Protein backbone atom coordinates (compact mmCIF):
# COMPACT_ATOMS: atom_id res chain seq x y z
CA UNK A 1 0.00 0.00 0.00
CA UNK A 2 1.32 3.41 -0.93
CA UNK A 3 1.03 6.64 1.01
CA UNK A 4 0.15 9.98 -0.55
CA UNK A 5 1.61 12.85 1.46
CA UNK A 6 0.38 16.41 0.86
CA UNK A 7 2.54 18.97 2.66
CA UNK A 8 0.64 22.16 3.55
CA UNK A 9 -2.09 21.71 0.93
CA UNK A 10 -3.95 24.92 0.19
CA UNK A 11 -6.90 23.93 -2.01
CA UNK A 12 -9.63 21.68 -0.62
CA UNK A 13 -10.51 20.32 -4.06
CA UNK A 14 -7.01 18.86 -4.46
CA UNK A 15 -7.12 17.19 -1.05
CA UNK A 16 -10.52 15.74 -1.88
CA UNK A 17 -9.30 14.45 -5.24
CA UNK A 18 -6.21 12.94 -3.59
CA UNK A 19 -8.51 11.25 -1.06
CA UNK A 20 -10.51 9.74 -3.85
CA UNK A 21 -7.32 8.51 -5.54
CA UNK A 22 -6.19 7.03 -2.23
CA UNK A 23 -9.43 5.16 -1.83
CA UNK A 24 -9.36 3.89 -5.44
CA UNK A 25 -5.85 2.48 -5.02
CA UNK A 26 -5.87 1.41 -1.37
CA UNK A 27 -3.40 4.16 -0.45
CA UNK A 28 -3.25 6.16 2.76
CA UNK A 29 -3.68 9.93 2.54
CA UNK A 30 -1.41 11.92 4.86
CA UNK A 31 -2.01 15.66 5.24
CA UNK A 32 0.78 17.67 6.83
CA UNK A 33 -0.19 20.92 8.55
CA UNK A 34 -0.76 23.73 8.06
CA UNK A 35 -3.84 23.05 5.98
CA UNK A 36 -5.27 25.87 3.90
CA UNK A 37 -8.82 24.67 4.65
CA UNK A 38 -10.88 22.84 7.21
CA UNK A 39 -11.38 19.12 6.79
CA UNK A 40 -15.03 19.88 7.34
CA UNK A 41 -14.94 22.11 4.26
CA UNK A 42 -17.81 21.34 1.89
CA UNK A 43 -15.41 21.37 -1.07
CA UNK A 44 -13.29 18.58 0.40
CA UNK A 45 -16.39 16.51 1.00
CA UNK A 46 -17.88 17.39 -2.40
CA UNK A 47 -14.76 16.30 -4.29
CA UNK A 48 -14.54 13.11 -2.27
CA UNK A 49 -18.30 12.78 -2.55
CA UNK A 50 -19.72 10.16 -0.26
CA UNK A 51 -16.36 8.34 -0.21
CA UNK A 52 -14.55 10.85 2.04
CA UNK A 53 -15.61 9.02 5.21
CA UNK A 54 -13.93 5.85 3.89
CA UNK A 55 -10.53 7.43 3.11
CA UNK A 56 -7.68 6.27 5.35
CA UNK A 57 -6.72 9.81 6.38
CA UNK A 58 -3.96 10.80 8.79
CA UNK A 59 -3.11 14.36 9.74
CA UNK A 60 0.36 15.36 10.98
CA UNK A 61 1.75 18.50 12.57
CA UNK A 62 4.96 18.27 10.52
CA UNK A 63 6.67 16.19 7.88
CA UNK A 64 9.32 15.28 10.45
CA UNK A 65 6.65 13.83 12.73
CA UNK A 66 5.37 11.65 9.88
CA UNK A 67 8.89 10.55 8.95
CA UNK A 68 9.64 9.53 12.55
CA UNK A 69 6.40 7.59 12.81
CA UNK A 70 7.11 5.83 9.49
CA UNK A 71 10.47 4.58 10.75
CA UNK A 72 13.99 4.48 9.39
CA UNK A 73 13.21 1.83 6.76
CA UNK A 74 10.44 3.88 5.10
CA UNK A 75 11.14 5.17 1.60
CA UNK A 76 10.06 8.71 0.80
CA UNK A 77 9.92 10.10 -2.75
CA UNK A 78 9.81 13.90 -2.98
CA UNK A 79 8.07 15.23 -6.08
CA UNK A 80 9.29 18.54 -7.42
CA UNK A 81 9.82 20.33 -10.70
CA UNK A 82 13.28 21.17 -9.27
CA UNK A 83 14.35 17.52 -9.11
CA UNK A 84 16.82 16.18 -11.68
CA UNK A 85 15.61 12.58 -11.87
CA UNK A 86 12.40 11.55 -13.67
CA UNK A 87 9.70 9.54 -11.95
CA UNK A 88 9.98 6.94 -14.73
CA UNK A 89 13.47 6.07 -13.43
CA UNK A 90 12.17 5.05 -10.01
CA UNK A 91 11.51 1.48 -8.95
CA UNK A 92 8.66 1.92 -6.52
CA UNK A 93 8.02 -0.56 -3.73
CA UNK A 94 4.97 -1.38 -1.69
CA UNK A 95 4.84 0.97 1.29
CA UNK A 96 6.54 3.94 -0.38
CA UNK A 97 5.56 7.49 0.58
CA UNK A 98 4.90 9.89 -2.31
CA UNK A 99 5.43 13.44 -1.00
CA UNK A 100 3.96 16.50 -2.73
CA UNK A 101 4.28 20.16 -1.75
CA UNK A 102 1.64 22.85 -1.58
CA UNK A 103 0.03 24.19 -4.72
CA UNK A 104 1.62 27.66 -4.74
CA UNK A 105 5.22 26.82 -3.74
CA UNK A 106 5.81 23.09 -3.94
CA UNK A 107 8.21 21.50 -1.47
CA UNK A 108 10.89 23.66 0.13
CA UNK A 109 14.15 23.68 -1.86
CA UNK A 110 16.12 22.37 1.11
CA UNK A 111 13.82 19.35 1.26
CA UNK A 112 14.17 18.65 -2.47
CA UNK A 113 17.93 19.15 -2.68
CA UNK A 114 18.49 17.30 0.60
CA UNK A 115 16.59 14.29 -0.77
CA UNK A 116 19.19 13.53 -3.45
CA UNK A 117 18.03 10.68 -5.70
CA UNK A 118 14.79 10.47 -3.71
CA UNK A 119 13.71 13.74 -5.35
CA UNK A 120 11.95 13.10 -8.64
CA UNK A 121 9.91 14.98 -11.20
CA UNK A 122 7.23 14.31 -13.76
CA UNK A 123 8.67 14.96 -17.23
CA UNK A 124 7.15 17.93 -19.02
CA UNK A 125 7.85 19.54 -22.37
CA UNK A 126 10.44 22.31 -21.88
CA UNK A 127 9.02 25.84 -21.66
CA UNK A 128 5.45 24.51 -21.58
CA UNK A 129 4.18 25.16 -18.07
CA UNK A 130 5.57 25.83 -14.62
CA UNK A 131 3.88 22.83 -13.01
CA UNK A 132 0.91 20.48 -13.08
CA UNK A 133 -2.17 20.62 -10.90
CA UNK A 134 -1.46 18.90 -7.58
CA UNK A 135 -4.16 16.25 -7.89
CA UNK A 136 -3.08 15.53 -11.48
CA UNK A 137 0.52 15.05 -10.31
CA UNK A 138 -0.63 12.74 -7.52
CA UNK A 139 -2.61 10.65 -10.02
CA UNK A 140 0.31 10.32 -12.45
CA UNK A 141 2.83 9.24 -9.82
CA UNK A 142 0.48 7.07 -7.78
CA UNK A 143 -0.71 5.10 -10.78
CA UNK A 144 2.86 4.63 -12.04
CA UNK A 145 3.72 3.19 -8.63
CA UNK A 146 0.63 0.96 -8.69
CA UNK A 147 1.44 -0.10 -12.27
CA UNK A 148 4.86 -1.28 -11.14
CA UNK A 149 3.80 -3.02 -7.94
CA UNK A 150 0.17 -3.97 -8.63
CA UNK A 151 -2.77 -3.87 -6.29
N, C-alpha and C positions, 0 to 999 in steps of 0.2 A: 504494500500500500504506500502510495506517495503522499507527501505533505505539500500543500500549497501554502506559502508564507507571504502575506501582504504586509509590508512594513509601512506604517503610517498612511494607510489608504485614505483618500480624500473624498471619493465619489461613491455614494451608496450603491449606485447601479453596478459598478464594477465588483464590489464585494458580493452583491447578490448573484451576479453572473458567475463569479468564482465559486460561490457556494453551490450553485447548480452543477458546475463542472465537477466539483469535488464529489457530489452525490452520484453523478453519472459514472464516475470512474472508481468510486470507493476510496477516494482520497480524503485526507483530513485538511480542513481549512484552519490555518492559524492567522489571527489578526494581531499585529503588534501595534501597541499604542504609541502615539496618540491617534485616535480615529477621528476623521473629519466629519463624523455623523454619529447618530445614536443607532445602536443595533435594533432599536424599536422603530426606527425610521420606516415609514410606509414604502419608500422606494427600495429599500433592502428587501423587505418582504414581498413587494410586487415583483421584483426581478426574480427572486427565488420562488415566487408563487406559493403554492401550498406545500412546497418541498422544504422550505427554510427550516422548519421545526425538525426535520430529519437529518440536516447537515451535521456532521461531526465537527463542531466549531470549538476552537480553543482561543482564548484571548490572553495576551501576554503584555506585561508592562514594558518589556524591552526585548530586543533580539538576543541579547546576552542571556537573559533569563531562559528563553526558549532553547538556546544552544546548550546551556548547562543541563536543563531537564532532558534534552535529547541524548546527552552522553558523548563521550569522546569518540566513539566509533561511528557516530552519525555523519552522513555525508551531506553537505550543504552546497548547492549550486546557486550562484549569485548572477542573476540576469541583468545585463546592462548593455546599453549601446556603446559604452566605453570599453567593454571587454575586447580582447584580441581574438579569442578562440570562438569558433561557431558552435552552436548547440548540436549540430549534426556530427561533431567530432566526439561527443560525449557518449560513454557507455553507461547508461543509467542502470541503477540497481533498485530492487524493491526496498522501500524504506527511505529513499532519498528525499531531501527537502529542497523544494524549488522556491527560491527567494526572489521576490519582486519588490521594487521600491514604489514610492508614492507616484501618483500620476504627474505631478508638476515638476518633480526634481529627480525622480529615480532613486537609486541607492546612493548613499554618500560615497564620494570618490575614494576615501580611505578604506571603506569596506570593499569596494570593487578591486582596487589595486592591491590591497592586502590579501585578497582571496587567491591571487595567482592563477593557476590553471582551473580553479573552481569558479572563476568568473567567465561567463559565456554570453554570447549574444545571438540574436536571431538575425540571419543574413537579410540585408535589404539592399536594393539597388542604390548605388552611390548617388548622392545629391537628390534623393527622392522625397524623403520625409525625415523629420527629426526622430520620431519614434512611432511605435504602434500603440493602439489603445491597450490599456492594462489587461482587460479581460480577454482580448484577442491574443495577446502575448502569452497569457496563462494557458489558453486553449492550445496554442501551437506547441508549447514546450511540454505540457502535461500529456498530450496525446502522442508526442514523439516518445516520451518515456514509457507510456503504456504500450505503444507499438513494439518497443524493444523488449519489454518484460512480459507483457500480456496481463490479462486480468487475473 
